[in-house]
Structure formats: C-alpha cells, structure tokens
Amino acid sequence: MTICGLIYSIFKKLKEVANLFAEGILTGELKHGPLALVEHGLPMLMIVCDDNTFDKCMNAVQQVTARGVLTKIIFSISTFK
C-alpha cells in the first residue's frame, strides 16, 4: 500500500468509527481549492514524509497554521534518523 492509500484509509476509518468528517487531501491539491475553505479553529491532521515532497509539505503546514488552523503533524520515522 502506498502512503497515499494509507492516508485515505485512515481518514475513511475516522469517518466510520468516530463519526467525524475527515478528508484526505494531497499537498499538491491543497492550493487548488481546499485551502480557500480553511478557517480559524479548524482541526487538521497533516502527515509529512521525509522524501522529495518534504519542503512542499512543510510549506503547506506553514500556510494552514498562518490561517489559524489547529494543526497536528505526524512525521515519518525516517525523518528523525
């Protein structure tokens, strides 16, 4: 399973088990619409992998935290090696 598939399955389980609205969005897609819906106080879980997308993911983290989002960030294990 790819990271993308894993993320989508995590958010699907959140919807089913916790009865919460959850949506998996790739970093590249964030700027093409969903970022406009982000508002102050919105809880957001961001998964950042230590690969060639790390800088773009951290840029997305900065953009959503600047809008007042309650952000929780999960880094991949290889980030801390």
N, C-alpha and C positions, 0 to 999 in steps of 0.2 A: 504494500500500500504506500502511495506517495504521501508526502507531507500534506499536500492539498486535500487528498482524500481523507486523511486522518482528521484534519481540521473540520471538514464538512460533516464527518460522522460525529465528532464531539458536539458540534452545535445542534445536530439533529437529536442527539440524546438529551441535551439540555431542554429542547423543546418538549420532548416526550415525557421525561421524568419530572422535571421541575416546573413544567407548565409555564415556561418563560419564553418570551420572544428572543430568538437568537438567530443571527445570520452570519455565515462565513463569507468574508469578502477578501479577495486578494489585494495586496498593497497597490498593485498597478491599477486596479479598478476603483480604488478609494477616491481618487481625484476626479473620476468621471461620473459624478452624481451623488454617491453616498455621503461624501464629505459635506455637501450642502445641507444634509439632514441632521448633521451632528450639532447638538446643542449643549449648553451648560448643564452639568449634572448627569449626563448620560453615562451609564456604566459600560465599559468596553474592555474586553479581554483581547490582548494582542500577543500573538506568538511570533517571535523573532528567531530566525535560524541563522546560524553562523555559516553563511555561504556567500555567493556573489550578490545576493539581494540585501545583505545586512545594512548597508548605508541607506538604501531606499526605504527599508522598513523603519529604521531609526528616524528618518525624515518624516515618515507618516506618523510616528509616535509623537514627535515634536508638534506636528500640525494639529493633531487632535487634542493634545494637552493644552495647547495655546487657546483652544476653544472652550476650555473648562471641563473637559471630559474626565470622569473618574476612571483612570486607566490602570489596569493591572497588566503587567508584562511578564511573559514566560519566555525565557531564553533556552535555546537548545543546550544540551550538555556540553557539546564541543566548544561552546562559547567560553567556558570557564577553564579550559585546558591551558 
